């Protein structure tokens, strides 16, 4: 059953990062003197809607793979929803960094490049800190094996999304 979930998340991860990829591609196709691309513009509303879809699908994948009892579900889902709100804050920062990268791709200075890399690293650390800080809450809501299963699912979903996102963002040019 998880293999079907992986396929779904790969498709959704593409949808999540499509706005960042489109922004980055538009940046690479334009020189500082170039006219704006006639390609489709991606609005903040479009990004927000895609991210909401990802969150919904992610929750469905977790639900399909956790096989919670009614009593476990009653405890787990409020913790999960609160956790995802915190994860979302980290994701908001990451989306901002992707937008900044796309906007400065052709004109980026060495200092800007290093700043972006350092802030991206801080965002990665924030994601890790969030996961670690929430572990006791999930452990209080679930038996040990199910809490561990959630950690595995959550981490795999995050890694799949990260991998897909990184594969669509062009490397800094020389």
N, C-alpha and C positions, 0 to 999 in steps of 0.2 A: 504494500500500500504506500510506503514512503517513496518508492520510485516514481509513482504517479505524482506525488507531491513535489518531488524534485523537478520533474518536467514542468509542472505548473509554475514553480518559483522561478525557473530559468526564463520562462516566457514573461512572467511578471517583472522580473529583474530588468529585462530589456525595456519594458515599458517604464519602469521607474527611472532608468538612466537615460532614456531617449531624449528627454529635454536637455540634459547636460551634454549629451553627445551632439545634438543638433546645435546647441550653442557653441560648443567647441569646434564643430565643423564649420560653422559660419565664421568663426574667428579665424580659422586657418585659411579659409577661402578669400578673406579680405585682407588687403594691405592697408596701411593707415590712410592712404589716399583713395582707396576703392569706395565705390558706392555701396550702400547697404544691399545685402543679398535679397533677391526676389523670392527666395525660398520661404517656406511657411515659418511664421514667427511663433515662438512658444511663449505663451504668457504665464505669469505667475499662477493664474487660475487653472491653466492646463496642468501645470506642475502639481498644484495642490490636489486636483482631481485624480491624477495618476497615482500620487502618493497615498491618497485615501483608498484607492482600489488595491494597492499593494498591501496596505495594513489589513484590509478586509480579507484578502486572499491568504495572507500570512496567518491570520487567526484561524481561518478554515483549515489550513494545513496542520496547524498545531492541534486543533480539535480532532481532526481525522486520525492523527497519530498518537494521541495521548490516551484514548480510551478511558476516560475518567468516569468514576461512579457519580451518581447524583450528589452525594455528600462531598466528594472531592471537587466536583465542578463548582459547587456553591462557594467553596473556599478559594479555588484556584483563579477563576475568571476575574474577580475584582482585583486580585493581585496582578494578574497579567495585564489588565487594562491600565492600571496605574503605572506599571513598569513600562508599557509601550508609550505612555505619555512622556516619560523621561527619555526613552530611546528617541522619540520624535524630536525632542529638543536638540539632541546630538545630531540627528539627521538634518535638522534645519541649518545648523552651522555648516555641515558638509555641503548642502545644496548652495549655500552662500559662497563657499570656497570655489565650487565648480563654476558658478556664475562669474566670479571674479577672475578665475583662470581663463574662461572663455573671452571675457571682455579685454583682458590684457595680453592674450596669447601672442599677438604679433609685435607688441611694443614692450613686453616685459623686461624689466631690468634684472640684473643679478640679485639685487637686494629684494625685489619683489618676489623673484623665484624662491629664494631662500625663506622668505617670510611665509609664503604659501606652503612650502614643504614643512616648516616647523609647525604652522597652525594645523595642517593636516595630521601631523603626528600627535598633536595635542587632542585633536578630535578622536583619533584612534584610541588614545589613552582614556578619553572620556567615555567612549563606548565600553571599553573593558572595565573601567571603574563602575559604571552603571550596572553591568552584569554582575560583578562581584558584590556590590552593595545590596543587590536585590536577592542574592542567594538565600540568606536566612529567611526572607519572607516566603519564598517558594518552598523552602524546606519546612516551614511551619504549616503551609497549606497542603502539602502532599507527602505521602510516604517517600522514603529515601530513593527507591528505584524510579519512581515516577518523577520525582524532582530531578534526578540525574538525567532521565529521558528528556525532560523539558530542556535542560541545559544543552544537551546534544542537538536537539531539533533547532533550538534558538540559534546556537552557534553555527550550525550548518546553513540555515537559512541566511544568516548574516554574511557568512563567507561566500555563498553563492551570489548574493546581491553585490557584494564588494567586488568579486571577481568579474562579474558581468560589467559592472560600472567601470572598473579600471581598464577593461579591454576596449571600451568605447571612447576613452578619453585619450587624445593624442599626447605623446611624450613632448616635452619642451623641445622646441627647435633650437638649433645653434645659430 
